[in-house]
Amino acid sequence: MPGNKFLNPLIKLALCIFGTSLLGYYVYESLSSGRSIDSIAAVRILVLIGFVYLLIQSARELTSK
């Protein structure tokens, strides 16, 4: 995981929560508009999945210590 050596686990968790909530807002807005999923929304969904994965890894790392 990037930043494993120089980022505190709490900072990584906070960054992942911020990124997940920000991207979640934009994905929710694009999906709630009722339009079909365009390429930008698809990329946002993929990045959101990546942030959720990093959030889970950061939480797992924090609880293991």
C-alpha positions in Angstrom: 0.0 0.0 0.0 1.5 3.4 -0.9 2.5 5.4 2.1 3.0 2.4 4.3 6.2 3.7 5.7 5.6 7.4 6.1 1.8 7.8 6.8 0.2 7.2 10.1 -2.6 4.6 10.0 -5.1 7.2 11.3 -4.1 9.7 8.6 -4.5 7.0 5.9 -7.9 6.1 7.3 -9.0 9.8 7.3 -7.8 10.3 3.7 -9.7 7.2 2.6 -12.9 8.3 4.4 -12.6 11.7 2.8 -12.0 10.3 -0.7 -14.8 7.8 -0.3 -17.3 10.3 0.9 -16.4 12.8 -1.8 -16.6 10.3 -4.7 -19.7 8.8 -3.2 -21.4 12.2 -3.4 -20.5 12.6 -7.1 -21.5 9.0 -7.9 -24.8 9.4 -6.0 -25.5 12.7 -7.9 -24.8 11.1 -11.3 -26.9 8.0 -10.5 -29.8 9.9 -9.0 -30.2 12.1 -12.0 -31.8 9.2 -13.9 -29.5 9.3 -16.9 -27.7 6.3 -18.1 -24.2 5.7 -16.8 -21.7 7.6 -19.0 -17.9 7.0 -19.1 -17.1 9.6 -16.4 -19.6 8.0 -14.0 -18.1 4.6 -14.7 -14.6 5.9 -13.9 -15.9 7.5 -10.7 -17.4 4.2 -9.7 -14.2 2.4 -10.3 -12.2 4.9 -8.3 -14.8 4.7 -5.5 -14.3 0.9 -5.4 -10.6 1.5 -5.1 -11.1 4.0 -2.2 -13.4 1.5 -0.4 -10.7 -1.2 -0.8 -8.0 1.1 0.7 -10.4 2.1 3.5 -10.9 -1.6 4.4 -7.1 -2.2 4.3 -6.4 0.9 6.4 -9.1 -0.1 9.0 -7.7 -3.7 9.1 -4.1 -2.3 9.6 -5.3 -0.1 12.4 -7.1 -2.8 14.2 -4.2 -5.3 13.9 -1.9 -3.0 15.9 
